[in-house]
Amino acid sequence: MNKNFRNGLLMLVAGVLAASCADYNVTDDFTAPIDPKYNEPYKDLAPIKTYIDRNAHPNMSIGATMKATDFNKQELAHAAAITNFDNVTFGTSLMSGNIVNAKGVMNFLDMNDLLDHVEEIGADVYGSPIFANANQADDWLKTLTAPIEIQVDPIQDMFVDYTTMEEFTGTAISGKPRIEKNYDGDENALRCPTRGKVYIVEGFDVDPLGEYTVTFNAKVDKDESVICTFCDNKIQENGNDKKYPIKAGKWQKMVIEAKPAAGATYGYLMIEGNFNSAVYIKNVLVVHNPDNHRPQTEQEKTDTINYALNAWCDGLMKINKGRIKTFDLIDEALDSKATLENGMFDLKHSSDAILWQDVLGSENYAPTVSRVASAAFERHGGNPSELKFFIGESGLDDPKKIESLKYWIGVWDANGAKIDGINAKMNLFYSEDEATQAANVATLEALLSNLATTGKLIRLSNFDIKYQDATGAYVTADKIEADQRQRLADYYGFVIRSYMNIIPNDKQAGICKANMADTSDPVGLWSIDKDSKDWVRTATYKAWCDALSGK
């Protein structure tokens, strides 16, 4: 592996964030205009996390998703998250694609700021996926696995000696070139007429990656210049045809450097543009330097990817210092379009991108990355007994997908992986159509029952529920009516209670809200007042409080 990349690995970290944790806005202190639909019925509720019966549900937690940059601003969203939730997760913000550049420089400025602050206020973070197929440091991995530069020798492709020829048998697009006998003493020469287009050399093989040098000896009776086309590539300079000058009266060595045009298969050099004088050619030499790179061997690529894996985990855990104790280890590994012989979905593979599992092997993917990440966590001050790894996956309401995930977890467990839980990413909606909603409920309960059979900790994330009217159209946050908002809130409560009833108490790793406040969809525990921009509690806030308290 290239030593420049090994020795050039850098980490950028910030100093300690100078911030006070004394004056937090608790949710009850948020101000908003009087709004009977939202504010008045719910203003006396306590922060959501206080409604969990910790004795009955000792592992249960609720989390909120934020961008790291928004969290570091320490404004209203930050206060809502810290006051109401047990932990905060930062989506893709702390993944390698946002931290490592093409040269392997790791910029942990935002992460260091937020972890220092989280430690200061005694909060908790659920870690972003350590490995995934998306949001990875693709440019870095491509740089590390790029072909290796090697020493190569120039190759002589063709030499044409017109001094010994009696007849020109080559190609002319226009004009009538001929062999001029005894042009220079007793030697012949190729005569290229004015306004002609003549291939002065042709018929050599084309290396599409090669860099060519064509050298020929030329003579003119008057000062002249020529334009050259090499293997379909007309040579230009500053956007115009490049002119190669030839001085009159003596033989001149001309050197043309060029690359073939993309897709060119026939080797040649054509000259043209001599309007005042014929051009005489004594001989032509074609030499090229072949591509001085070779692909990495499979062993070299494996070594390189293992280096990258260790470097990323070491950098991440060095900044972490054991403060984040729970991570998604692997995210979205399954390919629902590729099936194994046993009928299970395969892992994602690619011929273009560099995926960890393609190099490490599907069966050894999770065992390898969990071993390396665990070692780095412990090496940089983490308590291994506190470390937990989850496998994140979406679409698990598809029975085949969840069975496939269980299959792969079984394979990885057998090969020594540390896998503590499943992070099931939800994609939920409430429907006014009774049949559709009944199907939604049945699918949800089947999913939770299936997850419960895994024996793993179960976390639900991406927990937003959209609202569909009876026609199947989604109702936006600015259009939803009070009774519709209440039905949506009731369904939120139903999902939470179903999770707490179906998933065994000791396997309840928690629920993570995707959006705390409404987006264009009415998904929030809060709506946002369009004038003051204050957050206003919705019926969903109360539904969460009731459901978490067991009502």
ABEGO torsion letter per residue (X at the ends): XBAAAAAABBBBBBBBBBBBAABBBBAAABBBBBBAAAAAAAAABBBAAAABBAAABAABBBBBBBBAAAAAAGBAAAAAAAAABABBBAEAAABAAAABBAAGBBBAAAAAAAAAAAAAAGBBBBBBBABBABGBBAAAAAAAABBBBBBBBBBBABBBBAAABABBABBBABEBBBBBBGABEABBBBBBBBGBBBBABBGBBBBAABBBBBBBBBBBABBBBBBBBBGGBBBBBGGBBBBBBBBBGBBBBBBBBBBBBBGBABBBBBBBGBAABBBBBABBBBBBBBBABBBBBAAAAAAAAAAAAAAAAAAAAAAAGGABABBBABBGABBAABBBAAGBBBBBBBAABBBAAAAAEAAAAAAAAAAAAAAAAAAAGBBAAABBBBBBBBGAABAAAAAAAAAAAAAAAAAGBBBABBBBBBBBBBBABAAAAAAAAAAAAAAAAAAAAAGBBBBBBGBBBBBBBAAGBBBBAAABBAAAAAAAAAAAAAAAAAAAAABBAAABAEBBBABABBBABBABABBBBAAAGBBBBBAAAAAAAAAAAGX
